[in-house]
Amino acid sequence: MPELVLKGCGTALITPFRNGEIDYDAYRVLVRRQLEAGIDFLVPLGTTAETPCLDNGEKCELMRLSRELCPDLPLVVGVGTNSLSQTLANIRMLGEYGPDAYLVVVPYYNKPTQDGIYEYFKAVAENADRPIIAYNVPGRTGTNMTAATTLRLAGIPGIIAVKEASGNLAQIVDVIREAPEGFSVFSGNDDQTLPLMACGADGVISVASNIAPEQVIGLVRAVQAGDLKAAARANSNLVPLFKGCFVESNPIPVKAALALMGYCTPEMRLPLTKAGQATFDTMKNIIDNLGI
């Protein structure tokens, strides 16, 4: 298995739609914008990409296009489901397009025990040809992966990192403090990037960087440089954006903002629906204040 060390800022990319179909031209523009901003890695086909509403052909084309546009940038592709066999099928299918790692979410709806979570990820890692990043997001999955379970997973060859979106700072700091060398911790919540990186986290997998890549990257770079005063200023400027991205279910507000900026339509696929006017108004005010 190839070695991979990830740090810094990664963007969980949206999937733009137009008239019910993926707008691949808009996707190209969005990816190039990330590259020009200096993003460290990209995450196609995550939750922010509305992946549950994409068919296999669309997933393959997005992954193929992502690698074409980013021949040298690390790509972490979302493959996780609540079925081991389906997750492994996604790995086999998308592995052909050259991802550098797989993002695997804690199985949702099933509500597995901590032992079930451990055995699931162990089985995924044993059958994967590339490194695994575990993704803990109990607000979406219904189950929290505890620090103890995460640290058990950190000892499995091939599991190299966790994206932590539990919102539980004490839990995440426990993982940061006790994780073995070489195991990375990424904030899965934009608004916790600064405190978690200040405690030793390796970066963020960001939603807000779809909208303001330079600014979110600037926050991350300031923490990496040890300039916490500059990081605090950057974070303060970004707090309204971090909050705005979740005034409706992600990625509804993100698409509203990008539509206002002319990068794509605000179109969603059901069961998600286009942003309401209040969200458009909120996002317009935020992007105007940020000057983007």
C-alpha positions as a printed Julia matrix, in Angstrom:
292×3 Matrix{Float64}:
   0.0    0.0     0.0
   1.4    3.43   -0.9
   2.38   5.69    2.0
   0.5    8.96    2.34
   0.91  11.85    4.75
  -1.86  14.46    4.61
  -1.83  17.8     6.38
  -3.42  21.2     5.94
  -6.67  22.12    4.24
  -8.76  19.82    2.09
 -12.04  20.82    0.47
 -15.07  18.53    0.53
 -16.23  19.37   -2.98
 -19.82  19.99   -4.02
 -21.36  18.42   -7.12
 -22.91  21.14   -9.32
 -26.11  20.32  -11.2
 -27.93  21.92  -14.11
 -31.35  20.75  -15.28
 -31.06  17.51  -13.36
 -27.62  16.54  -14.71
 -24.12  17.06  -13.34
 -22.62  20.28  -14.69
 -19.13  19.01  -15.45
 -18.03  22.36  -16.88
 -18.88  24.05  -13.59
 -17.1   21.27  -11.72
 -13.93  21.93  -13.72
 -14.08  25.62  -12.83
 -14.61  24.88   -9.15
 -11.69  22.43   -8.99
  -9.36  24.8   -10.82
 -10.33  27.55   -8.38
  -9.25  25.29   -5.51
  -5.93  24.56   -7.2
  -5.26  28.23   -7.83
  -5.94  28.97   -4.16
  -3.27  26.46   -3.1
  -5.46  23.78   -1.55
  -3.53  20.87    0.01
  -5.88  18.08   -1.06
  -9.41  17.57   -2.36
 -12.25  15.31   -1.25
 -14.66  14.43   -4.07
 -17.74  12.27   -3.47
 -18.19  13.06    0.21
 -21.44  14.02    1.91
 -21.07  17.57    0.6
 -21.09  16.13   -2.93
 -24.61  14.68   -2.45
 -23.03  11.32   -3.25
 -26.03   9.23   -2.08
 -27.94  10.8    -4.98
 -25.33  10.03   -7.65
 -25.36   6.9    -9.78
 -22.24   4.8   -10.3
 -21.53   6.24  -13.73
 -21.61   9.78  -12.35
 -19.33   8.83   -9.45
 -16.8    7.32  -11.84
 -16.85  10.32  -14.14
 -16.39  12.77  -11.26
 -13.45  10.75   -9.96
 -11.93  10.43  -13.43
 -12.28  14.15  -14.03
 -10.89  14.99  -10.59
  -7.74  13.02  -11.3
  -7.42  14.52  -14.77
  -7.6   18.03  -13.31
  -5.35  17.18  -10.35
  -2.6   14.88  -11.6
  -0.31  15.67   -8.65
  -2.67  16.72   -5.85
  -3.8   14.16   -3.25
  -7.41  13.06   -3.75
  -9.39  11.48   -0.91
 -12.52   9.94   -2.39
 -15.63   9.17   -0.35
 -16.61   5.48   -0.56
 -18.34   4.75    2.73
 -21.81   3.26    3.11
 -23.63   1.36    5.84
 -22.85  -1.96    4.13
 -19.4   -3.52    4.13
 -19.95  -5.2     0.77
 -21.13  -1.96   -0.85
 -18.23   0.03    0.59
 -15.79  -2.52   -0.81
 -17.61  -2.41   -4.15
 -17.13   1.38   -4.21
 -13.43   0.92   -3.47
 -13.05  -1.5    -6.35
 -15.02   0.75   -8.68
 -13.36   4.08   -7.84
  -9.89   2.71   -7.21
  -9.4    2.46  -10.96
  -9.27   6.26  -11.21
  -6.25   6.82   -8.99
  -7.4    8.15   -5.62
  -4.72   8.52   -2.96
  -6.96   7.52   -0.05
 -10.53   6.53    0.78
 -12.8    8.44    3.15
 -15.03   5.96    4.98
 -17.84   7.2     7.19
 -19.02   5.4    10.33
 -21.93   3.24    9.13
 -25.17   5.19    9.37
 -28.68   4.08   10.36
 -27.52   0.61   11.47
 -26.3    2.04   14.84
 -23.4   -0.4    15.3
 -21.7   -0.96   18.64
 -18.14   0.24   19.15
 -16.93  -3.3    18.48
 -18.99  -3.32   15.29
 -17.43  -0.05   14.17
 -13.95  -1.42   14.85
 -14.54  -4.68   12.99
 -16.11  -2.83   10.05
 -13.15  -0.51    9.58
 -10.71  -3.37   10.12
 -12.4   -5.33    7.33
 -12.37  -2.3     5.03
  -8.67  -1.69    5.65
  -7.8   -5.35    5.06
  -9.51  -5.23    1.67
  -8.41  -1.78    0.48
  -5.5   -1.02   -1.81
  -5.02   2.51   -0.48
  -5.03   4.22    2.93
  -8.25   4.8     4.84
  -9.45   7.95    6.6
 -12.24   7.19    9.06
 -15.01   9.78    9.31
 -16.91  10.33   12.54
 -20.02  12.48   12.11
 -22.66  11.33   14.61
 -25.04  14.14   13.66
 -25.44  12.39   10.3
 -24.85   8.75   11.2
 -26.65   8.46   14.54
 -23.61   6.82   16.17
 -20.55   8.38   17.77
 -17.2    6.66   17.33
 -15.52   7.1    20.7
 -11.93   8.15   21.25
 -11.13   4.66   22.47
 -12.42   3.11   19.25
 -10.61   5.67   17.1
  -7.36   4.91   18.9
  -7.89   1.17   18.36
  -8.34   1.87   14.67
  -5.16   3.95   14.64
  -3.25   0.74   15.28
  -4.55  -0.98   12.14
  -2.19  -0.81    9.16
  -3.7    1.29    6.41
  -5.9    3.48    8.63
  -3.97   6.72    8.6
  -6.33   9.41    9.88
  -9.71  10.41   11.24
 -11.98  13.22   10.12
 -13.64  14.21   13.39
 -16.99  16.0    13.2
 -18.44  14.9    16.53
 -18.11  18.44   17.86
 -16.82  16.96   21.15
 -13.59  18.85   21.75
 -12.59  16.76   24.76
 -13.04  13.54   22.79
 -11.07  14.82   19.83
  -8.24  16.16   21.99
  -8.0   12.72   23.62
  -7.4   11.26   20.15
  -4.84  13.95   19.28
  -2.97  13.4    22.54
  -2.88   9.6    22.43
  -2.69   8.82   18.71
   0.42   7.01   17.51
   2.98   8.82   15.37
   1.84   8.98   11.77
  -1.89   8.99   12.55
  -3.5   12.3    11.55
  -6.54  14.07   12.97
  -8.57  16.45   10.82
 -11.33  18.72   11.99
 -14.57  17.91   10.22
 -16.18  21.12   11.44
 -14.9   24.43   10.06
 -15.66  26.29   13.27
 -13.38  23.96   15.25
 -10.39  24.25   12.94
  -8.55  26.8    15.04
  -8.98  25.19   18.49
  -8.28  21.68   17.23
  -5.2   22.67   15.23
  -3.97  24.67   18.21
  -4.24  21.41   20.17
  -2.27  19.5    17.54
  -4.73  18.48   14.83
  -3.24  18.25   11.36
  -5.79  20.34    9.47
  -9.38  20.49    8.3
 -11.58  18.86    5.7
 -13.61  21.95    4.99
 -17.03  22.81    3.6
 -16.52  26.57    3.78
 -13.44  26.4     1.53
 -15.78  25.67   -1.39
 -16.75  29.33   -1.05
 -13.64  31.02    0.35
 -10.64  28.77   -0.31
  -7.97  31.45    0.09
  -9.37  32.6     3.43
  -9.74  29.11    4.93
  -6.29  28.13    3.67
  -4.97  31.35    5.23
  -6.39  30.34    8.6
  -4.77  26.92    8.36
  -1.41  28.35    7.26
  -1.4   30.81   10.16
  -1.86  28.01   12.69
   0.77  25.9    10.96
   3.18  28.81   11.22
   2.46  29.19   14.92
   0.98  32.67   14.44
  -2.08  32.27   16.63
  -2.85  36.0    16.62
  -3.15  35.98   12.83
  -5.1   32.74   13.01
  -7.51  34.26   15.53
  -8.09  37.25   13.25
  -8.69  34.98   10.25
 -11.03  32.8    12.27
 -13.0   35.79   13.52
 -13.54  36.97    9.95
 -14.67  33.49    8.9
 -17.05  32.7    11.77
 -20.12  34.12    9.96
 -19.29  31.95    6.93
 -18.8   28.87    9.09
 -22.22  29.44   10.65
 -23.86  30.36    7.36
 -22.84  27.12    5.7
 -25.2   25.27    8.03
 -28.28  27.51    8.27
 -29.85  24.79    6.12
 -28.62  21.25    5.53
 -25.19  21.07    3.91
 -24.58  21.73    1.02
 -27.69  23.84    0.41
 -26.15  27.13    1.68
 -22.83  26.44   -0.07
 -24.55  26.09   -3.42
 -26.55  29.25   -2.74
 -23.33  31.18   -2.15
 -21.58  29.72   -5.2
 -24.64  30.53   -7.31
 -24.53  34.13   -6.11
 -20.86  34.19   -7.12
 -21.67  32.83  -10.57
 -19.93  29.46  -10.28
 -22.92  27.12  -10.54
 -26.67  26.89  -10.11
 -28.18  26.42   -6.64
 -29.82  23.21   -7.85
 -29.97  20.21   -5.53
 -31.18  16.64   -5.93
 -34.09  15.44   -3.86
 -34.53  14.92   -0.98
 -32.54  18.17   -0.66
 -34.11  21.3    -2.12
 -32.81  24.68   -3.26
 -32.05  27.26   -0.59
 -34.8   29.52    0.66
 -34.63  33.26    0.14
 -33.48  33.85    3.72
 -30.46  31.63    3.08
 -29.62  33.47   -0.15
 -29.84  36.77    1.75
 -27.62  35.45    4.54
 -24.99  34.1     2.18
 -24.97  37.27    0.08
 -24.28  39.34    3.15
 -21.48  36.98    4.19
 -19.69  36.88    0.85
 -20.06  40.64    0.44
 -18.47  41.21    3.88
 -15.63  38.83    2.99
 -15.07  40.62   -0.3
 -15.28  37.49   -2.46
